[in-house]
Protein backbone atom coordinates (compact mmCIF):
# COMPACT_ATOMS: atom_id res chain seq x y z
CA UNK A 1 0.00 0.00 0.00
CA UNK A 2 1.36 3.41 -0.96
CA UNK A 3 1.61 5.98 1.80
CA UNK A 4 2.15 9.67 1.16
CA UNK A 5 3.41 12.06 3.81
CA UNK A 6 0.95 14.94 4.20
CA UNK A 7 3.90 17.22 5.03
CA UNK A 8 5.50 16.47 1.65
CA UNK A 9 4.55 19.35 -0.64
CA UNK A 10 5.21 17.08 -3.63
CA UNK A 11 2.87 14.30 -2.38
CA UNK A 12 0.06 15.15 -4.81
CA UNK A 13 2.43 14.96 -7.77
CA UNK A 14 3.83 11.64 -6.54
CA UNK A 15 0.33 10.21 -6.20
CA UNK A 16 -0.63 11.47 -9.67
CA UNK A 17 2.48 9.87 -11.16
CA UNK A 18 1.75 6.57 -9.43
CA UNK A 19 -1.89 6.37 -10.53
CA UNK A 20 -1.74 7.93 -13.99
CA UNK A 21 -4.61 8.20 -16.45
CA UNK A 22 -5.04 4.43 -16.66
CA UNK A 23 -6.46 4.32 -13.14
CA UNK A 24 -9.21 6.79 -14.00
CA UNK A 25 -9.98 5.00 -17.25
CA UNK A 26 -10.32 1.70 -15.39
CA UNK A 27 -12.67 3.20 -12.79
CA UNK A 28 -14.88 4.79 -15.44
CA UNK A 29 -15.11 1.53 -17.38
CA UNK A 30 -16.00 -0.34 -14.17
CA UNK A 31 -18.76 2.20 -13.44
CA UNK A 32 -20.15 1.74 -16.96
CA UNK A 33 -20.10 -2.04 -16.58
CA UNK A 34 -21.82 -1.83 -13.17
CA UNK A 35 -24.48 0.50 -14.57
CA UNK A 36 -25.09 -1.96 -17.43
CA UNK A 37 -25.59 -4.81 -14.96
CA UNK A 38 -28.01 -2.69 -12.91
CA UNK A 39 -30.26 -1.72 -15.83
CA UNK A 40 -33.57 -3.60 -15.90
CA UNK A 41 -33.84 -6.25 -18.64
CA UNK A 42 -36.27 -4.16 -20.69
CA UNK A 43 -33.93 -1.16 -20.69
CA UNK A 44 -30.57 -2.77 -21.47
CA UNK A 45 -29.62 -0.73 -24.52
CA UNK A 46 -26.51 1.28 -25.24
CA UNK A 47 -28.66 4.41 -25.57
CA UNK A 48 -30.20 3.90 -22.13
CA UNK A 49 -26.80 3.10 -20.63
CA UNK A 50 -25.34 6.31 -22.08
CA UNK A 51 -28.32 8.32 -20.87
CA UNK A 52 -27.99 7.02 -17.31
CA UNK A 53 -24.19 7.45 -17.17
CA UNK A 54 -24.42 11.01 -18.50
CA UNK A 55 -27.22 11.79 -16.01
CA UNK A 56 -25.15 10.59 -13.08
CA UNK A 57 -21.95 12.31 -14.23
CA UNK A 58 -23.80 15.59 -14.87
CA UNK A 59 -25.38 15.40 -11.42
CA UNK A 60 -22.03 14.66 -9.75
CA UNK A 61 -20.33 17.57 -11.54
CA UNK A 62 -23.18 19.93 -10.63
CA UNK A 63 -22.92 18.87 -6.98
CA UNK A 64 -19.15 19.38 -7.06
CA UNK A 65 -19.60 22.91 -8.45
CA UNK A 66 -22.26 23.68 -5.84
CA UNK A 67 -19.96 22.46 -3.06
CA UNK A 68 -17.03 24.42 -4.48
CA UNK A 69 -19.17 27.58 -4.47
CA UNK A 70 -20.37 26.98 -0.91
CA UNK A 71 -16.93 26.24 0.49
CA UNK A 72 -15.05 28.72 -1.73
CA UNK A 73 -12.88 25.95 -3.16
CA UNK A 74 -10.60 26.65 -6.08
CA UNK A 75 -10.94 30.42 -5.78
PyMOL commands that set and color helices and strands:
alter all, ss='L'
color gray80, all
select helices_A, chain A and resi 11-38+41-43+46-70
alter helices_A, ss='H'
color red, helices_A
deselect
rebuild
show_as cartoon
